[in-house]
Amino acid sequence: MQTTPAAGVIDLDVPDTPRARRRRADRRPTLAASLLVAAALLPAGDARPAAPAAAVISVRAEHARSVRLDGDVVYLLTDASAESYRLSDGARRWSVSVSDQALLVHADAERVVLAGSASLVGLDGATGAEVWRRNGYAFVPDGDAAASGVALAWAPTTQMRLAGIDIRTGDVRWTLPAPDGGPRVVLAAGGEVQIADVEQDGTLRLRAAGSAAPVYTVRLDLPGSVNRLDVAGGRVLTAVYSHGAMRGFTVFDLATGRPLWRPPDGPDGGMWWCGRTLCSMTGLSTSGLDPDTGRERWRLYGWSLLTPLDDRHLLATRNSADPDRGGLVLDTGTGRVLQTIEGWDVVGTVAWPGVLVARRDATSGGGALVARLDAATGAATPLGHASQWTASARCVASARYLACLHDRLSVWRLPRGIRP
């Protein structure tokens, strides 16, 4: 269905027929995707007194779900519509209605890709007009392999049959059958996306997202079947789950496939990569483990959320609704506290040492000052002032702009010399 630049409807769950276009109400939940939002606070006294810039645009965005920046254009997805705004003058370029719970998969000047519960639709980035549609495909979380030009989706019939959908044309570039008895996962790290398959005999294949061609193969010395795996830093982390509970972890050497170590008792809070360290949670404490031996490098009590800022730094926060949660910046390898942080609410993360933060302004009727904070020094640079700030606010930044969702979409032009 073709849309006009001003308005239109993109129905993601049904084919584009006259009968189908009348069906707007029955929508199944989609795979959830959200912006990475950490929570932490940094010293209030370190903010520079410079006046923040005025917003380039500020428009109502109730029930906003995601935002993307590309050049001088911003793309917004809410529960009801997908929209595009020109940042040079704040004008709306186009708006189309979408099915409830749609997902913004990809956005750039040429193509915007939306996903429903069982379809993907490609829109013209300049006009919002529908260019292509693939029904029966469910988008895979972390499956925006933009560098390879594809979106990864579960193909019709079975959820383990994977397909690579060309972002520009909607063509199916490749399809992979289900692996023989093992798990299949999508690995996304540093902008690179790979596909990992484990066969019943323990053979692990890493595939390039653009072509699905194998780029690395090794046979893991598995004691049995596995349900989950992750690959980082030349190590493979596998996990076995039974009846919804974790039954055991094993760490393998990616080069040889041999097991390096297994924890005697599985952590009740799980295990995950924290940069070059493995994080393990048990009860109210989180430990940093040597990925080669399992030796505990450090232990942290009372901090339930740990977010890698890069390979060497972690952001530790508490799981609390209080906007003044406090936080720490840690050295990933040693657990040493590099920065004790308070007075700011972190609303997004960017390249180290940048952190996007906000501080409520009691004199502005619910507004907030938004800033970029240097996590290494604690110094903050004001970037903008937002009204009607909400506890769920979240922000992203590009090389030139900062965009925040807080019941409104506000976008500020970044001062020169600010590295996002």
LUMNUDREN-30174 format. One line per 3 residues: number of its first residue (from 1); their letters; for each residue y, x, z of N, C-alpha, C. Coordinates in steps of 0.02 Angstrom, whole numbers, plus 50000, padded with zeros to 5 digits. Layout:
N
NUM = a = Y:X:Z:Y:X:Z:Y:X:Z; ...
// end
This chain:
420
1 = mqt = 49940:50042:50000:50000:50000:50000:50062:50043:50000; 50107:50030:49956:50169:50068:49951:50221:50040:49999; 50260:50083:50029:50313:50062:50074:50379:50082:50044
4 = tpa = 50432:50055:50073:50499:50075:50053:50526:50122:50105; 50578:50161:50089:50605:50207:50139:50630:50173:50201; 50651:50110:50197:50681:50077:50255:50629:50044:50299
7 = agv = 50576:50018:50270:50528:49980:50310:50462:49977:50274; 50409:49957:50310:50343:49950:50280:50292:49944:50335; 50229:49935:50316:50175:49929:50364:50118:49975:50343
10 = idl = 50095:50016:50388:50037:50057:50376:49981:50032:50421; 49932:49997:50393:49875:49971:50430:49820:50022:50427; 49804:50053:50484:49759:50110:50485:49686:50090:50493
13 = dvp = 49671:50028:50510:49603:50010:50528:49566:49971:50475; 49600:49948:50423:49567:49906:50373:49588:49928:50305; 49548:49912:50251:49569:49929:50183:49633:49894:50164
16 = dtp = 49666:49918:50112:49730:49891:50091:49718:49834:50041; 49704:49774:50066:49695:49714:50025:49740:49660:50052; 49755:49607:50013:49797:49553:50039:49770:49524:50104
19 = rar = 49704:49514:50106:49676:49487:50168:49683:49536:50226; 49671:49600:50211:49675:49650:50264:49745:49657:50291; 49795:49650:50249:49864:49658:50271:49886:49604:50320
22 = rrr = 49847:49548:50321:49864:49495:50369:49834:49508:50438; 49790:49558:50441:49757:49573:50505:49796:49627:50542; 49835:49608:50591:49876:49655:50629:49857:49658:50703
25 = adr = 49819:49609:50727:49812:49602:50799:49754:49641:50828; 49696:49642:50794:49636:49671:50823:49634:49745:50811; 49646:49785:50861:49649:49857:50854:49606:49889:50909
28 = rpt = 49562:49935:50889:49523:49972:50938:49561:50034:50960; 49547:50058:51020:49581:50119:51043:49563:50178:50998; 49610:50222:50988:49598:50282:50948:49585:50341:50994
31 = laa = 49561:50394:50965:49555:50457:51002:49623:50478:51026; 49629:50493:51089:49695:50509:51117:49715:50579:51100; 49780:50588:51088:49808:50655:51079:49877:50654:51110
34 = sll = 49895:50706:51141:49961:50709:51173:49988:50779:51170; 50052:50781:51181:50083:50846:51186:50062:50880:51250; 50057:50946:51248:50042:50984:51308:50102:50981:51354
37 = vaa = 50092:50951:51414:50147:50946:51463:50123:50976:51528; 50152:51030:51549:50137:51060:51614:50184:51032:51665; 50174:51049:51729:50219:51027:51781:50233:51085:51827
40 = all = 50295:51105:51833:50314:51160:51877:50388:51159:51889; 50411:51201:51935:50482:51201:51952:50506:51271:51959; 50569:51283:51940:50597:51350:51944:50665:51349:51980
43 = pag = 50689:51406:52002:50745:51406:52048:50807:51371:52022; 50831:51322:52060:50890:51284:52038:50952:51327:52036; 50956:51377:52078:51016:51417:52082:51024:51466:52025
46 = dar = 50973:51473:51981:50976:51522:51928:51004:51495:51863; 51018:51430:51859:51043:51402:51797:51114:51427:51783; 51126:51446:51721:51192:51470:51703:51240:51411:51698
49 = paa = 51304:51421:51712:51351:51365:51714:51374:51341:51646; 51351:51373:51591:51375:51353:51525:51361:51280:51512; 51408:51246:51479:51400:51174:51464:51346:51164:51412
52 = paa = 51300:51115:51422:51248:51102:51372:51277:51071:51309; 51241:51079:51254:51263:51051:51191:51253:50976:51189; 51292:50941:51147:51283:50870:51137:51222:50858:51093
55 = avi = 51187:50802:51103:51128:50787:51064:51146:50774:50991; 51105:50800:50946:51113:50786:50875:51099:50713:50862; 51045:50687:50891:51030:50616:50889:51003:50595:50956
58 = svr = 51012:50531:50973:50982:50501:51032:50971:50428:51016; 50908:50409:51007:50891:50341:50987:50838:50313:51035; 50836:50247:51042:50786:50215:51084:50717:50230:51057
61 = aeh = 50672:50246:51103:50603:50263:51082:50555:50240:51137; 50558:50175:51153:50512:50148:51204:50440:50153:51179; 50396:50169:51225:50325:50177:51208:50314:50231:51156
64 = ars = 50357:50283:51158:50348:50340:51113:50285:50378:51132; 50250:50401:51081:50186:50435:51094:50186:50508:51073; 50222:50525:51020:50224:50596:50999:50283:50608:50954
67 = vrl = 50303:50672:50950:50360:50692:50909:50344:50759:50876; 50365:50768:50814:50356:50831:50778:50422:50851:50747; 50435:50916:50747:50494:50945:50715:50472:50986:50655
70 = dgd = 50508:50979:50599:50494:51019:50540:50560:51031:50504; 50583:51093:50506:50648:51108:50475:50703:51068:50507; 50742:51032:50466:50797:50990:50490:50777:50917:50495
73 = vvy = 50713:50903:50505:50687:50834:50509:50645:50827:50571; 50650:50768:50603:50607:50752:50660:50567:50690:50643; 50503:50690:50664:50458:50634:50652:50437:50605:50720
76 = llt = 50440:50540:50727:50427:50506:50790:50373:50453:50780; 50326:50450:50828:50275:50398:50828:50279:50359:50893; 50284:50292:50888:50281:50248:50945:50220:50203:50937
79 = das = 50211:50157:50984:50155:50110:50979:50164:50063:50919; 50225:50057:50893:50237:50008:50840:50256:50038:50773; 50281:50100:50772:50307:50126:50709:50303:50202:50705
82 = aes = 50306:50226:50643:50316:50297:50628:50383:50302:50595; 50425:50351:50616:50493:50356:50592:50511:50428:50577; 50561:50437:50534:50585:50504:50518:50661:50503:50518
85 = yrl = 50691:50555:50548:50764:50561:50554:50787:50628:50526; 50843:50627:50493:50875:50688:50467:50921:50715:50521; 50912:50778:50540:50949:50806:50596:51019:50831:50577
88 = sdg = 51032:50838:50513:51099:50861:50492:51152:50809:50509; 51134:50744:50505:51183:50691:50520:51154:50636:50564; 51091:50641:50585:51061:50592:50629:51038:50529:50594
91 = arr = 51040:50526:50527:51022:50465:50491:50946:50456:50490; 50925:50393:50495:50853:50378:50488:50834:50380:50415; 50783:50418:50398:50761:50425:50329:50713:50368:50310
94 = wsv = 50667:50351:50354:50620:50296:50341:50586:50274:50406; 50558:50215:50404:50520:50188:50461:50466:50142:50433; 50406:50149:50458:50351:50105:50439:50316:50080:50502
97 = svs = 50294:50018:50501:50255:49991:50556:50184:50019:50553; 50155:50030:50611:50087:50058:50614:50045:50016:50661; 49980:50024:50655:49934:49991:50700:49942:50019:50771
100 = dqa = 49929:49978:50820:49934:50000:50889:49886:50058:50901; 49908:50107:50940:49869:50166:50958:49856:50213:50900; 49898:50212:50849:49893:50261:50795:49907:50331:50823
103 = llv = 49885:50381:50785:49893:50450:50805:49929:50488:50750; 49980:50527:50770:50016:50570:50722:49978:50636:50717; 49944:50645:50661:49900:50703:50652:49939:50764:50627
106 = had = 49984:50753:50578:50018:50808:50545:50084:50782:50517; 50136:50825:50515:50200:50805:50486:50236:50866:50459; 50254:50864:50396:50298:50913:50366:50336:50880:50308
109 = aer = 50375:50919:50271:50418:50891:50220:50379:50855:50165; 50318:50877:50152:50279:50846:50098:50235:50789:50121; 50204:50795:50179:50155:50745:50198:50155:50732:50273
112 = vvl = 50150:50668:50291:50139:50645:50360:50071:50612:50361; 50027:50632:50408:49960:50605:50412:49953:50567:50477; 49931:50503:50472:49919:50461:50529:49844:50445:50532
115 = ags = 49819:50436:50594:49748:50419:50603:49743:50356:50645; 49696:50312:50625:49677:50255:50665:49609:50266:50695; 49577:50213:50719:49511:50220:50750:49459:50238:50698
118 = asl = 49469:50220:50636:49418:50235:50584:49451:50243:50516; 49508:50276:50513:49539:50289:50449:49593:50342:50457; 49609:50375:50402:49666:50421:50397:49708:50401:50338
121 = vgl = 49775:50406:50347:49822:50386:50294:49873:50442:50286; 49886:50461:50224:49937:50511:50209:49999:50478:50180; 50057:50493:50209:50121:50465:50187:50163:50519:50153
124 = dga = 50205:50498:50107:50254:50543:50078:50304:50563:50132; 50312:50628:50145:50355:50650:50199:50428:50631:50189; 50449:50621:50126:50519:50606:50112:50535:50531:50115
127 = tga = 50485:50488:50099:50499:50416:50093:50459:50373:50140; 50403:50398:50167:50358:50357:50208:50309:50316:50168; 50311:50320:50101:50265:50281:50060:50194:50308:50066
130 = evw = 50145:50262:50067:50076:50283:50071:50054:50317:50007; 50024:50377:50015:50002:50417:49958:49926:50415:49951; 49891:50418:50007:49818:50415:50005:49791:50384:50069
133 = rrn = 49727:50363:50066:49694:50330:50123:49620:50349:50122; 49593:50363:50181:49522:50374:50188:49496:50329:50244; 49460:50276:50226:49432:50231:50275:49364:50256:50298
136 = gya = 49348:50240:50360:49283:50258:50388:49281:50327:50421; 49338:50362:50424:49340:50429:50453:49380:50427:50518; 49353:50459:50571:49386:50462:50636:49410:50533:50648
139 = fvp = 49475:50541:50659:49504:50607:50668:49476:50641:50730; 49465:50707:50724:49438:50747:50779:49495:50776:50821; 49495:50768:50887:49547:50800:50928:49550:50875:50913
142 = dgd = 49611:50902:50909:49623:50972:50891:49603:50988:50819; 49597:50936:50777:49574:50947:50709:49628:50953:50657; 49691:50964:50678:49745:50975:50630:49745:51048:50609
145 = aaa = 49706:51064:50558:49702:51133:50534:49752:51143:50478; 49817:51136:50496:49870:51138:50445:49871:51203:50407; 49856:51259:50440:49857:51323:50406:49805:51326:50350
148 = sgv = 49752:51288:50358:49700:51285:50307:49707:51225:50261; 49757:51182:50275:49771:51125:50232:49725:51066:50240; 49690:51061:50297:49644:51005:50306:49653:50973:50374
151 = ala = 49630:50910:50378:49622:50875:50442:49547:50864:50451; 49521:50879:50510:49450:50872:50523:49436:50802:50549; 49383:50771:50524:49367:50702:50543:49291:50693:50543
154 = wap = 49268:50650:50590:49198:50631:50588:49188:50585:50528; 49138:50601:50488:49125:50562:50427:49089:50497:50445; 49089:50449:50399:49055:50385:50413:48981:50395:50430
157 = ttq = 48954:50348:50464:48884:50342:50483:48866:50377:50548; 48886:50440:50557:48868:50476:50618:48925:50520:50640; 48933:50526:50706:48989:50565:50733:48977:50640:50731
160 = mrl = 48920:50663:50710:48909:50735:50706:48913:50759:50634; 48927:50715:50587:48937:50735:50518:49011:50744:50507; 49031:50807:50496:49102:50825:50495:49127:50832:50424
163 = agi = 49191:50815:50414:49221:50820:50347:49289:50853:50354; 49309:50889:50301:49376:50917:50296:49416:50878:50245; 49468:50842:50268:49509:50800:50224:49572:50839:50204
166 = dir = 49584:50846:50139:49642:50881:50114:49706:50844:50136; 49750:50879:50171:49811:50847:50198:49855:50821:50141; 49860:50856:50086:49905:50836:50031:49878:50779:49990
169 = tgd = 49813:50782:49973:49785:50734:49924:49740:50681:49955; 49713:50694:50014:49665:50648:50044:49594:50659:50019; 49584:50707:49974:49517:50721:49948:49473:50750:50004
172 = vrw = 49409:50736:50000:49361:50766:50047:49342:50834:50019; 49368:50887:50049:49354:50955:50025:49281:50974:50036; 49255:50956:50095:49187:50975:50112:49159:50928:50165
175 = tlp = 49093:50925:50170:49059:50886:50221:49002:50927:50249; 48994:50927:50315:48940:50963:50348:48891:50914:50378; 48826:50923:50368:48777:50881:50403:48778:50897:50478
178 = apd = 48748:50854:50517:48744:50866:50589:48703:50929:50602; 48722:50970:50652:48682:51029:50669:48613:51008:50694; 48566:51054:50690:48497:51041:50708:48488:51046:50784
181 = ggp = 48503:50992:50819:48487:50987:50889:48538:51013:50938; 48590:51049:50916:48639:51077:50962:48707:51045:50954; 48756:51067:50995:48822:51037:50992:48864:51064:50934
184 = rvv = 48914:51026:50916:48965:51047:50867:49033:51037:50900; 49074:51089:50899:49140:51083:50930:49192:51112:50883; 49254:51089:50892:49311:51116:50856:49349:51161:50903
187 = laa = 49358:51224:50884:49393:51273:50925:49463:51283:50898; 49513:51271:50939:49583:51280:50919:49616:51329:50966; 49639:51385:50939:49671:51436:50980:49720:51475:50938
190 = gge = 49782:51480:50962:49832:51519:50927:49848:51495:50858; 49842:51429:50846:49856:51402:50780:49798:51405:50732; 49744:51440:50751:49685:51446:50708:49633:51396:50731
193 = vqi = 49602:51362:50683:49550:51312:50698:49485:51335:50666; 49431:51334:50706:49365:51350:50681:49316:51297:50704; 49259:51294:50671:49205:51247:50688:49147:51289:50714
196 = adv = 49120:51269:50771:49063:51304:50801:49003:51258:50803; 48947:51280:50774:48884:51243:50774:48831:51283:50810; 48789:51250:50850:48732:51282:50881:48669:51245:50859
199 = eqd = 48623:51281:50828:48560:51252:50806:48510:51252:50864; 48454:51217:50854:48404:51211:50907:48375:51278:50927; 48372:51325:50880:48343:51391:50896:48395:51438:50928
202 = gtl = 48455:51413:50941:48506:51454:50973:48554:51487:50925; 48546:51478:50860:48591:51510:50812:48661:51478:50816; 48711:51520:50828:48781:51498:50830:48814:51519:50765
205 = rlr = 48846:51471:50732:48885:51485:50672:48957:51464:50683; 49003:51510:50670:49074:51495:50670:49096:51487:50597; 49130:51432:50582:49149:51416:50514:49225:51410:50508
208 = aag = 49251:51428:50449:49322:51420:50434:49336:51347:50421; 49392:51321:50449:49407:51251:50441:49423:51232:50369; 49454:51277:50331:49475:51260:50263:49418:51249:50215
211 = saa = 49362:51285:50225:49307:51281:50177:49240:51263:50209; 49235:51268:50275:49173:51259:50313:49124:51315:50300; 49146:51369:50267:49102:51426:50255:49092:51465:50320
214 = pvy = 49031:51488:50333:49019:51528:50393:49057:51594:50391; 49090:51611:50446:49125:51675:50451:49093:51721:50503; 49048:51693:50544:49013:51734:50593:48951:51697:50615
217 = tvr = 48895:51734:50622:48832:51705:50643:48799:51751:50693; 48774:51723:50747:48737:51761:50798:48687:51713:50830; 48631:51741:50851:48581:51699:50886:48588:51710:50961
220 = ldl = 48601:51656:50997:48608:51659:51069:48539:51653:51102; 48529:51693:51153:48466:51691:51191:48470:51634:51241; 48463:51572:51216:48473:51513:51257:48410:51497:51297
223 = pgs = 48418:51479:51361:48360:51458:51401:48337:51387:51384; 48378:51350:51349:48363:51281:51331:48421:51252:51292; 48425:51186:51288:48478:51154:51251:48544:51158:51289
226 = vnr = 48599:51156:51253:48666:51156:51283:48704:51095:51257; 48753:51073:51297:48793:51015:51278:48864:51033:51257; 48887:51092:51279:48956:51111:51267:48960:51187:51260
229 = ldv = 49008:51210:51219:49020:51281:51215:49092:51295:51199; 49114:51355:51216:49182:51378:51200:49177:51453:51185; 49220:51477:51141:49218:51546:51120:49288:51576:51129
232 = agg = 49292:51633:51161:49356:51668:51170:49343:51740:51191; 49385:51786:51166:49382:51855:51189:49314:51888:51181; 49276:51871:51129:49211:51901:51119:49157:51876:51165
235 = rvl = 49170:51820:51199:49122:51790:51245:49111:51717:51226; 49050:51692:51241:49032:51622:51228:49015:51590:51295; 49049:51536:51311:49035:51497:51372:48997:51435:51352
238 = tav = 48937:51425:51381:48898:51365:51367:48888:51327:51432; 48878:51261:51426:48868:51219:51484:48814:51167:51468; 48777:51148:51519:48726:51097:51514:48745:51040:51561
241 = ysh = 48746:50979:51535:48762:50921:51574:48702:50873:51573; 48691:50838:51628:48638:50789:51632:48661:50731:51674; 48654:50670:51647:48675:50609:51681:48747:50613:51705
244 = gam = 48790:50643:51663:48861:50646:51678:48881:50702:51725; 48833:50742:51749:48849:50795:51796:48834:50863:51765; 48874:50914:51782:48864:50981:51758:48804:51013:51793
247 = rgf = 48758:51041:51753:48697:51071:51782:48696:51147:51779; 48741:51177:51740:48741:51250:51739:48782:51278:51682; 48811:51338:51695:48849:51375:51645:48814:51441:51630
250 = tvf = 48824:51466:51569:48802:51533:51551:48854:51565:51507; 48868:51630:51518:48915:51667:51477:48875:51718:51436; 48887:51717:51370:48851:51761:51324:48899:51811:51292
253 = dla = 48870:51867:51270:48906:51916:51229:48903:51892:51157; 48961:51881:51126:48963:51854:51058:48933:51904:51008; 48940:51969:51021:48915:52020:50973:48839:52022:50970
256 = tgr = 48806:52015:51028:48733:52024:51031:48695:51958:51043; 48729:51908:51071:48696:51846:51088:48659:51846:51154; 48661:51902:51191:48625:51906:51254:48666:51876:51311
259 = plw = 48633:51844:51360:48669:51816:51417:48696:51872:51462; 48757:51864:51485:48788:51913:51530:48781:51893:51603; 48792:51829:51618:48785:51806:51687:48786:51730:51690
262 = rpp = 48760:51705:51746:48760:51633:51761:48781:51624:51834; 48828:51579:51848:48844:51567:51918:48785:51534:51953; 48770:51553:52016:48712:51524:52051:48719:51450:52061
265 = dgp = 48779:51426:52074:48793:51355:52082:48851:51337:52038; 48845:51285:51999:48898:51265:51954:48959:51240:51992; 49019:51260:51973:49080:51235:52006:49088:51160:51993
268 = dgg = 49105:51123:52047:49109:51051:52039:49169:51029:51997; 49220:51074:51990:49278:51057:51950:49276:51085:51880; 49220:51117:51861:49213:51143:51794:49236:51215:51786
271 = mww = 49231:51240:51725:49249:51308:51709:49282:51308:51640; 49336:51348:51633:49373:51349:51571:49408:51417:51564; 49429:51432:51501:49463:51495:51488:49536:51491:51510
274 = cgr = 49557:51541:51549:49627:51550:51568:49651:51615:51537; 49667:51615:51474:49685:51677:51441:49624:51723:51437; 49629:51783:51467:49574:51831:51466:49528:51824:51526
277 = tlc = 49538:51773:51566:49499:51762:51627:49467:51693:51622; 49410:51685:51655:49379:51619:51662:49402:51588:51728; 49426:51526:51725:49445:51491:51785:49388:51445:51806
280 = smt = 49376:51441:51871:49323:51401:51900:49350:51364:51960; 49339:51298:51962:49367:51259:52017:49310:51231:52060; 49317:51240:52125:49271:51212:52174:49312:51184:52232
283 = gls = 49306:51120:52243:49344:51089:52297:49419:51094:52284; 49456:51122:52333:49528:51129:52327:49549:51198:52305; 49502:51240:52285:49520:51308:52265:49500:51321:52193
286 = tsg = 49538:51365:52161:49523:51388:52093:49516:51463:52094; 49464:51488:52061:49451:51559:52058:49459:51585:51987; 49483:51647:51982:49484:51682:51919:49426:51731:51916
289 = ldp = 49382:51723:51865:49321:51762:51862:49323:51812:51804; 49294:51872:51816:49286:51921:51763:49237:51892:51711; 49257:51885:51647:49212:51853:51599:49150:51895:51582
292 = dtg = 49150:51960:51600:49092:52002:51585:49040:52001:51640; 49062:51990:51703:49015:51995:51759:49013:51933:51803; 49064:51891:51800:49068:51834:51845:49099:51851:51912
295 = rer = 49118:51914:51922:49148:51935:51985:49215:51899:51995; 49225:51876:52057:49288:51841:52073:49345:51891:52077; 49396:51882:52035:49455:51925:52036:49507:51900:52085
298 = wrl = 49514:51834:52091:49563:51806:52136:49545:51733:52151; 49575:51708:52204:49563:51638:52224:49630:51607:52244; 49642:51547:52222:49704:51511:52235:49689:51444:52267
301 = ygw = 49721:51430:52323:49709:51369:52360:49767:51320:52350; 49751:51256:52343:49801:51203:52344:49838:51191:52279; 49820:51227:52226:49853:51218:52161:49800:51193:52112
304 = sll = 49806:51129:52092:49752:51097:52056:49757:51102:51980; 49816:51120:51954:49825:51123:51882:49845:51194:51862; 49806:51224:51817:49822:51291:51792:49825:51288:51716
307 = tpl = 49882:51309:51688:49894:51307:51617:49909:51377:51591; 49870:51404:51544:49887:51470:51516:49953:51468:51479; 49997:51515:51493:50059:51524:51456:50050:51572:51398
310 = ddr = 50007:51621:51409:49983:51666:51356:49920:51700:51385; 49896:51753:51353:49835:51785:51377:49841:51815:51447; 49903:51830:51469:49913:51867:51531:49947:51827:51587
313 = hll = 49969:51765:51572:50008:51728:51622:49984:51656:51627; 49982:51632:51690:49961:51564:51705:50017:51527:51740; 50022:51462:51727:50068:51419:51763:50025:51376:51810
316 = atr = 50037:51380:51875:49999:51342:51925:50044:51288:51954; 50018:51226:51955:50056:51170:51982:50010:51125:52022; 50040:51078:52058:50002:51029:52096:49999:50963:52058
319 = nsa = 49943:50928:52066:49935:50863:52034:49968:50811:52079; 50031:50796:52064:50070:50752:52107:50121:50715:52065; 50138:50654:52087:50189:50615:52052:50259:50636:52073
322 = dpd = 50264:50677:52124:50329:50701:52147:50358:50749:52096; 50419:50737:52069:50447:50783:52020:50463:50852:52048; 50466:50858:52116:50478:50923:52147:50412:50953:52172
325 = rgg = 50366:50961:52125:50300:50985:52143:50299:51058:52163; 50343:51097:52136:50339:51169:52146:50288:51200:52098; 50288:51265:52095:50241:51297:52050:50243:51373:52056
328 = lvl = 50196:51406:52023:50190:51478:52024:50177:51503:51954; 50202:51563:51939:50181:51599:51880:50137:51657:51903; 50076:51660:51877:50027:51709:51900:50009:51759:51845
331 = dtg = 49990:51819:51867:49957:51866:51822:49884:51843:51814; 49863:51830:51753:49796:51802:51741:49741:51849:51767; 49749:51914:51757:49696:51960:51775:49688:51972:51849
334 = tgr = 49744:51973:51887:49742:51991:51958:49756:51933:52005; 49786:51879:51979:49806:51824:52022:49871:51837:52059; 49903:51894:52046:49965:51910:52081:50020:51860:52061
337 = vlq = 50057:51836:52111:50111:51789:52099:50172:51828:52072; 50191:51812:52011:50247:51846:51979:50313:51809:51990; 50307:51743:51999:50368:51702:52008:50351:51641:52050
340 = tie = 50387:51631:52104:50382:51569:52142:50436:51523:52116; 50418:51464:52096:50464:51422:52058:50475:51355:52092; 50538:51334:52091:50556:51271:52122:50623:51248:52094
343 = gwd = 50634:51183:52098:50698:51155:52078:50703:51130:52007; 50654:51142:51965:50652:51117:51897:50584:51082:51885; 50584:51031:51844:50523:50999:51822:50507:51024:51752
346 = vvg = 50449:51055:51743:50432:51081:51677:50409:51023:51632; 50439:51020:51573:50424:50964:51526:50395:50989:51461; 50382:51053:51455:50350:51081:51395:50345:51156:51401
349 = tva = 50300:51185:51362:50292:51257:51361:50301:51283:51290; 50329:51342:51283:50339:51374:51219:50316:51446:51225; 50332:51488:51175:50309:51557:51177:50333:51593:51239
352 = wpg = 50288:51631:51270:50306:51669:51330:50367:51713:51316; 50415:51716:51364:50414:51686:51431:50451:51619:51435; 50458:51584:51380:50498:51523:51380:50461:51463:51409
355 = vlv = 50495:51424:51450:50470:51362:51477:50526:51310:51472; 50510:51251:51448:50560:51197:51444:50560:51158:51509; 50619:51153:51540:50624:51123:51606:50680:51071:51608
358 = arr = 50676:51027:51657:50729:50978:51667:50742:50970:51741; 50805:50955:51758:50824:50943:51828:50866:50880:51830; 50844:50832:51870:50879:50769:51875:50949:50779:51903
361 = dat = 50996:50741:51876:51066:50743:51896:51082:50678:51932; 51089:50682:51999:51100:50621:52039:51167:50588:52023; 51213:50625:51994:51280:50597:51981:51285:50563:51913
364 = sgg = 51231:50566:51873:51237:50539:51805:51198:50475:51794; 51178:50442:51848:51144:50378:51841:51074:50383:51812; 51036:50433:51832:50967:50439:51809:50958:50488:51752
367 = gal = 51009:50528:51736:51004:50577:51683:50975:50642:51708; 50971:50691:51663:50942:50756:51681:50971:50810:51636; 50975:50870:51663:50992:50929:51625:50928:50960:51599
370 = var = 50925:50975:51534:50867:51007:51503:50885:51079:51488; 50839:51125:51503:50854:51197:51495:50792:51234:51472; 50804:51294:51447:50749:51341:51434:50750:51393:51489
373 = lda = 50693:51401:51522:50689:51448:51578:50646:51508:51560; 50669:51566:51578:50632:51627:51569:50585:51635:51629; 50520:51625:51619:50473:51627:51674:50465:51696:51704
376 = atg = 50486:51748:51669:50481:51815:51695:50538:51832:51743; 50597:51803:51731:50656:51819:51772:50681:51761:51813; 50663:51699:51795:50689:51641:51830:50756:51617:51804
379 = aat = 50786:51651:51755:50851:51631:51728:50843:51572:51681; 50889:51523:51686:50886:51462:51645:50948:51457:51601; 50938:51435:51540:50993:51424:51493:50997:51349:51477
382 = plg = 51050:51314:51497:51056:51242:51482:51055:51229:51407; 51017:51178:51386:51012:51161:51316:51041:51092:51300; 51039:51046:51347:51064:50980:51334:51062:50936:51395
385 = has = 51097:50880:51391:51097:50831:51445:51070:50765:51419; 51020:50737:51453:50989:50675:51431:51003:50620:51482; 51014:50560:51457:51022:50501:51500:50956:50466:51507
388 = qwt = 50950:50424:51557:50891:50382:51567:50826:50424:51567; 50827:50477:51605:50769:50522:51607:50712:50489:51644; 50650:50499:51621:50591:50469:51652:50544:50523:51677
391 = asa = 50501:50505:51725:50454:50552:51754:50403:50577:51703; 50391:50537:51651:50342:50556:51600:50373:50593:51541; 50436:50613:51547:50470:50646:51491:50433:50709:51470
394 = rcv = 50435:50723:51405:50403:50782:51378:50442:50807:51318; 50439:50872:51305:50481:50902:51254:50442:50952:51211; 50467:50962:51150:50441:51014:51106:50502:51049:51076
397 = asa = 50491:51110:51051:50545:51148:51021:50522:51182:50957; 50567:51189:50910:50556:51228:50850:50602:51288:50852; 50609:51324:50797:50654:51381:50795:50727:51361:50803
400 = ryl = 50744:51297:50786:50814:51276:50785:50830:51218:50831; 50779:51179:50852:50793:51117:50888:50748:51108:50949; 50772:51069:50996:50734:51045:51053:50733:50969:51049
403 = acl = 50673:50939:51054:50665:50866:51052:50630:50843:51115; 50656:50791:51148:50626:50764:51209:50616:50689:51202; 50560:50664:51230:50545:50593:51234:50553:50572:51306
406 = hdr = 50596:50522:51318:50610:50499:51387:50634:50426:51385; 50595:50383:51351:50615:50315:51333:50667:50316:51278; 50692:50374:51262:50733:50387:51204:50707:50450:51170
409 = lsv = 50724:50458:51107:50713:50522:51074:50781:50557:51071; 50786:50613:51104:50847:50653:51102:50831:50721:51072; 50874:50744:51027:50864:50808:50993:50928:50848:50999
412 = wrl = 50922:50911:51020:50979:50956:51026:50968:51016:50980; 51023:51042:50952:51019:51104:50914:51020:51162:50963; 50973:51209:50957:50969:51265:51003:51025:51314:50991
415 = prg = 51054:51341:51044:51106:51393:51036:51077:51454:51000; 51119:51489:50964:51096:51549:50931:51073:51600:50982; 51021:51636:50964:50994:51687:51010:50943:51660:51058
418 = irp = 50930:51595:51059:50878:51566:51103:50812:51568:51066; 50763:51603:51095:50697:51605:51064:50655:51549:51092; 50628:51504:51048:50591:51446:51074:50525:51467:51106
// end
